[in-house]
Amino acid sequence: MVIIDKKTRNIIERDLLNQLENVGHVGEYYNDLITHYMELVDLKEKLQADIRKNGLRMEITSGNGIETTKPNESVERLIKVSAQMLKILSELGLKVPTIREKNDDDGL
């Protein structure tokens, strides 16, 4: 299961905190919202990993032994989590952080 690495998570959190400071939003209320946002980032990653592992539909066996498929509930939950993440960013007037990998062309 691939979950967001700690370095990338820290970059995202730092970017959001910097954006907050740049727009003059400082204080525990805003820090709490960023903490909540980062928990949603973790949850989003877990839901995406579940979808990669189990697919959009999952095979299940009912109580009477009949095999069938049902929608993977992680898909619907992922949509809701993503919407909540965007809502938090919108309410704070922030942009979605972008992670830029350092490459050889950066020094030119």
FIKOLZA-1660 file (N, C-alpha, C; in steps of 0.1 Angstrom, whole numbers, plus 5000, padded with zeros to 4 digits):
% residues 108
   i   px   py   pz ch aa at
   1 5009 4988 5000  A  M  N
   1 5000 5000 5000  A  M CA
   1 5009 5012 5000  A  M  C
   2 5007 5021 4990  A  V  N
   2 5015 5033 4989  A  V CA
   2 5008 5045 4996  A  V  C
   3 5013 5050 5006  A  I  N
   3 5007 5061 5014  A  I CA
   3 5017 5073 5012  A  I  C
   4 5012 5085 5012  A  I  N
   4 5020 5096 5010  A  I CA
   4 5032 5096 5020  A  I  C
   5 5044 5099 5014  A  D  N
   5 5056 5098 5023  A  D CA
   5 5056 5110 5032  A  D  C
   6 5064 5109 5043  A  K  N
   6 5064 5119 5053  A  K CA
   6 5070 5133 5048  A  K  C
   7 5080 5132 5039  A  K  N
   7 5086 5144 5033  A  K CA
   7 5075 5151 5025  A  K  C
   8 5068 5144 5016  A  T  N
   8 5058 5151 5008  A  T CA
   8 5047 5157 5017  A  T  C
   9 5043 5149 5027  A  R  N
   9 5032 5154 5036  A  R CA
   9 5037 5167 5043  A  R  C
  10 5050 5167 5047  A  N  N
  10 5055 5179 5054  A  N CA
  10 5056 5191 5044  A  N  C
  11 5059 5188 5032  A  I  N
  11 5060 5199 5022  A  I CA
  11 5046 5205 5020  A  I  C
  12 5036 5197 5019  A  I  N
  12 5022 5202 5017  A  I CA
  12 5018 5210 5029  A  I  C
  13 5020 5205 5041  A  E  N
  13 5016 5212 5053  A  E CA
  13 5023 5225 5054  A  E  C
  14 5036 5226 5051  A  R  N
  14 5044 5238 5052  A  R CA
  14 5039 5248 5042  A  R  C
  15 5036 5243 5030  A  D  N
  15 5031 5252 5019  A  D CA
  15 5018 5259 5023  A  D  C
  16 5009 5251 5029  A  L  N
  16 4996 5256 5034  A  L CA
  16 4998 5266 5045  A  L  C
  17 5007 5263 5054  A  L  N
  17 5009 5273 5065  A  L CA
  17 5015 5286 5060  A  L  C
  18 5025 5284 5050  A  N  N
  18 5030 5296 5044  A  N CA
  18 5020 5305 5037  A  N  C
  19 5011 5298 5030  A  Q  N
  19 5000 5305 5023  A  Q CA
  19 4991 5312 5033  A  Q  C
  20 4988 5306 5044  A  L  N
  20 4980 5312 5055  A  L CA
  20 4987 5325 5060  A  L  C
  21 5000 5324 5062  A  E  N
  21 5007 5335 5067  A  E CA
  21 5007 5346 5057  A  E  C
  22 5009 5343 5044  A  N  N
  22 5009 5353 5034  A  N CA
  22 4996 5361 5032  A  N  C
  23 4985 5354 5035  A  V  N
  23 4972 5361 5034  A  V CA
  23 4967 5367 5048  A  V  C
  24 4976 5366 5058  A  G  N
  24 4973 5372 5070  A  G CA
  24 4964 5363 5080  A  G  C
  25 4963 5351 5077  A  H  N
  25 4955 5342 5085  A  H CA
  25 4964 5335 5095  A  H  C
  26 4965 5340 5107  A  V  N
  26 4973 5334 5117  A  V CA
  26 4965 5331 5130  A  V  C
  27 4969 5321 5137  A  G  N
  27 4962 5318 5149  A  G CA
  27 4959 5303 5150  A  G  C
  28 4955 5299 5162  A  E  N
  28 4952 5285 5164  A  E CA
  28 4940 5279 5156  A  E  C
  29 4930 5288 5153  A  Y  N
  29 4919 5284 5145  A  Y CA
  29 4923 5279 5131  A  Y  C
  30 4932 5287 5125  A  Y  N
  30 4937 5283 5112  A  Y CA
  30 4946 5271 5112  A  Y  C
  31 4955 5271 5123  A  N  N
  31 4963 5259 5124  A  N CA
  31 4955 5246 5126  A  N  C
  32 4944 5247 5133  A  D  N
  32 4936 5236 5135  A  D CA
  32 4930 5231 5122  A  D  C
  33 4926 5241 5114  A  L  N
  33 4920 5237 5100  A  L CA
  33 4930 5230 5092  A  L  C
  34 4943 5235 5092  A  I  N
  34 4953 5228 5085  A  I CA
  34 4956 5214 5090  A  I  C
  35 4956 5212 5103  A  T  N
  35 4957 5199 5109  A  T CA
  35 4946 5190 5104  A  T  C
  36 4934 5195 5104  A  H  N
  36 4922 5187 5099  A  H CA
  36 4924 5184 5084  A  H  C
  37 4929 5194 5076  A  Y  N
  37 4931 5192 5062  A  Y CA
  37 4942 5180 5060  A  Y  C
  38 4952 5181 5068  A  M  N
  38 4963 5170 5067  A  M CA
  38 4958 5157 5071  A  M  C
  39 4949 5156 5080  A  E  N
  39 4942 5143 5083  A  E CA
  39 4934 5138 5072  A  E  C
  40 4928 5147 5065  A  L  N
  40 4920 5143 5053  A  L CA
  40 4930 5139 5041  A  L  C
  41 4941 5145 5041  A  V  N
  41 4952 5140 5031  A  V CA
  41 4955 5126 5034  A  V  C
  42 4958 5123 5046  A  D  N
  42 4961 5109 5050  A  D CA
  42 4949 5099 5047  A  D  C
  43 4937 5103 5050  A  L  N
  43 4925 5095 5047  A  L CA
  43 4924 5093 5032  A  L  C
  44 4926 5104 5024  A  K  N
  44 4925 5103 5010  A  K CA
  44 4935 5093 5004  A  K  C
  45 4947 5093 5009  A  E  N
  45 4957 5084 5005  A  E CA
  45 4953 5069 5008  A  E  C
  46 4947 5067 5020  A  K  N
  46 4943 5053 5023  A  K CA
  46 4932 5049 5015  A  K  C
  47 4922 5057 5012  A  L  N
  47 4911 5054 5003  A  L CA
  47 4916 5051 4989  A  L  C
  48 4926 5059 4984  A  Q  N
  48 4931 5056 4971  A  Q CA
  48 4938 5043 4970  A  Q  C
  49 4946 5040 4981  A  A  N
  49 4953 5027 4982  A  A CA
  49 4943 5015 4982  A  A  C
  50 4932 5017 4989  A  D  N
  50 4921 5006 4989  A  D CA
  50 4915 5004 4975  A  D  C
  51 4913 5015 4968  A  I  N
  51 4908 5014 4954  A  I CA
  51 4917 5007 4945  A  I  C
  52 4930 5011 4946  A  R  N
  52 4941 5004 4938  A  R CA
  52 4941 4989 4941  A  R  C
  53 4940 4986 4954  A  K  N
  53 4941 4972 4958  A  K CA
  53 4928 4964 4954  A  K  C
  54 4916 4969 4957  A  N  N
  54 4904 4962 4955  A  N CA
  54 4896 4965 4943  A  N  C
  55 4900 4976 4936  A  G  N
  55 4892 4980 4924  A  G CA
  55 4880 4988 4927  A  G  C
  56 4872 4991 4917  A  L  N
  56 4860 4999 4918  A  L CA
  56 4849 4990 4924  A  L  C
  57 4849 4977 4921  A  R  N
  57 4840 4968 4926  A  R CA
  57 4847 4957 4934  A  R  C
  58 4840 4952 4944  A  M  N
  58 4846 4941 4952  A  M CA
  58 4838 4929 4952  A  M  C
  59 4845 4917 4951  A  E  N
  59 4837 4905 4952  A  E CA
  59 4835 4902 4967  A  E  C
  60 4822 4898 4970  A  I  N
  60 4819 4894 4983  A  I CA
  60 4811 4881 4983  A  I  C
  61 4811 4875 4995  A  T  N
  61 4803 4862 4996  A  T CA
  61 4792 4865 5007  A  T  C
  62 4780 4863 5003  A  S  N
  62 4769 4866 5012  A  S CA
  62 4768 4856 5023  A  S  C
  63 4759 4858 5032  A  G  N
  63 4758 4849 5043  A  G CA
  63 4754 4835 5039  A  G  C
  64 4747 4834 5028  A  N  N
  64 4743 4820 5023  A  N CA
  64 4752 4815 5013  A  N  C
  65 4764 4821 5012  A  G  N
  65 4775 4815 5003  A  G CA
  65 4775 4819 4989  A  G  C
  66 4766 4828 4985  A  I  N
  66 4765 4833 4971  A  I CA
  66 4775 4844 4969  A  I  C
  67 4784 4842 4958  A  E  N
  67 4794 4852 4955  A  E CA
  67 4788 4863 4946  A  E  C
  68 4790 4875 4948  A  T  N
  68 4785 4886 4940  A  T CA
  68 4795 4898 4941  A  T  C
  69 4793 4909 4934  A  T  N
  69 4801 4920 4935  A  T CA
  69 4793 4932 4941  A  T  C
  70 4800 4941 4947  A  K  N
  70 4794 4953 4952  A  K CA
  70 4803 4965 4949  A  K  C
  71 4798 4977 4949  A  P  N
  71 4807 4988 4947  A  P CA
  71 4817 4990 4959  A  P  C
  72 4829 4993 4956  A  N  N
  72 4839 4996 4967  A  N CA
  72 4835 5009 4973  A  N  C
  73 4831 5009 4986  A  E  N
  73 4827 5021 4993  A  E CA
  73 4838 5032 4994  A  E  C
  74 4850 5028 4992  A  S  N
  74 4861 5038 4992  A  S CA
  74 4860 5048 4981  A  S  C
  75 4853 5044 4970  A  V  N
  75 4852 5053 4959  A  V CA
  75 4843 5065 4963  A  V  C
  76 4831 5062 4968  A  E  N
  76 4822 5073 4973  A  E CA
  76 4828 5081 4984  A  E  C
  77 4835 5074 4993  A  R  N
  77 4842 5081 5004  A  R CA
  77 4853 5091 4999  A  R  C
  78 4860 5086 4989  A  L  N
  78 4871 5094 4984  A  L CA
  78 4865 5107 4978  A  L  C
  79 4854 5106 4971  A  I  N
  79 4848 5118 4965  A  I CA
  79 4844 5128 4976  A  I  C
  80 4838 5123 4987  A  K  N
  80 4834 5132 4998  A  K CA
  80 4846 5138 5005  A  K  C
  81 4857 5130 5007  A  V  N
  81 4869 5135 5013  A  V CA
  81 4875 5146 5005  A  V  C
  82 4876 5143 4992  A  S  N
  82 4882 5153 4983  A  S CA
  82 4874 5166 4982  A  S  C
  83 4861 5165 4983  A  A  N
  83 4852 5177 4983  A  A CA
  83 4855 5185 4996  A  A  C
  84 4856 5178 5007  A  Q  N
  84 4858 5185 5020  A  Q CA
  84 4872 5192 5020  A  Q  C
  85 4882 5185 5014  A  M  N
  85 4895 5192 5013  A  M CA
  85 4894 5205 5005  A  M  C
  86 4888 5204 4994  A  L  N
  86 4886 5216 4985  A  L CA
  86 4879 5227 4992  A  L  C
  87 4869 5223 5000  A  K  N
  87 4860 5233 5007  A  K CA
  87 4869 5240 5018  A  K  C
  88 4877 5232 5025  A  I  N
  88 4886 5239 5035  A  I CA
  88 4895 5249 5028  A  I  C
  89 4902 5245 5017  A  L  N
  89 4911 5254 5010  A  L CA
  89 4903 5266 5005  A  L  C
  90 4891 5264 5000  A  S  N
  90 4883 5276 4995  A  S CA
  90 4880 5285 5006  A  S  C
  91 4875 5280 5018  A  E  N
  91 4872 5288 5029  A  E CA
  91 4884 5296 5034  A  E  C
  92 4895 5290 5033  A  L  N
  92 4907 5297 5038  A  L CA
  92 4913 5306 5027  A  L  C
  93 4908 5306 5015  A  G  N
  93 4914 5314 5004  A  G CA
  93 4927 5309 5000  A  G  C
  94 4930 5296 5001  A  L  N
  94 4943 5290 4997  A  L CA
  94 4942 5282 4984  A  L  C
  95 4953 5279 4978  A  K  N
  95 4954 5271 4966  A  K CA
  95 4959 5257 4970  A  K  C
  96 4956 5248 4961  A  V  N
  96 4960 5234 4962  A  V CA
  96 4975 5234 4961  A  V  C
  97 4983 5229 4971  A  P  N
  97 4997 5229 4970  A  P CA
  97 5002 5220 4959  A  P  C
  98 5012 5224 4952  A  T  N
  98 5018 5215 4942  A  T CA
  98 5032 5211 4946  A  T  C
  99 5035 5198 4944  A  I  N
  99 5048 5193 4948  A  I CA
  99 5056 5192 4935  A  I  C
 100 5067 5199 4936  A  R  N
 100 5076 5200 4924  A  R CA
 100 5089 5192 4928  A  R  C
 101 5092 5182 4920  A  E  N
 101 5104 5174 4922  A  E CA
 101 5116 5182 4917  A  E  C
 102 5126 5182 4924  A  K  N
 102 5139 5189 4920  A  K CA
 102 5145 5180 4909  A  K  C
 103 5149 5187 4898  A  N  N
 103 5156 5179 4887  A  N CA
 103 5168 5187 4883  A  N  C
 104 5175 5182 4873  A  D  N
 104 5188 5188 4869  A  D CA
 104 5186 5201 4862  A  D  C
 105 5174 5204 4856  A  D  N
 105 5171 5217 4850  A  D CA
 105 5169 5228 4859  A  D  C
 106 5167 5225 4872  A  D  N
 106 5164 5236 4882  A  D CA
 106 5175 5246 4884  A  D  C
 107 5187 5242 4882  A  G  N
 107 5198 5251 4884  A  G CA
 107 5201 5260 4872  A  G  C
 108 5194 5258 4861  A  L  N
 108 5197 5266 4849  A  L CA
 108 5189 5278 4848  A  L  C
% end
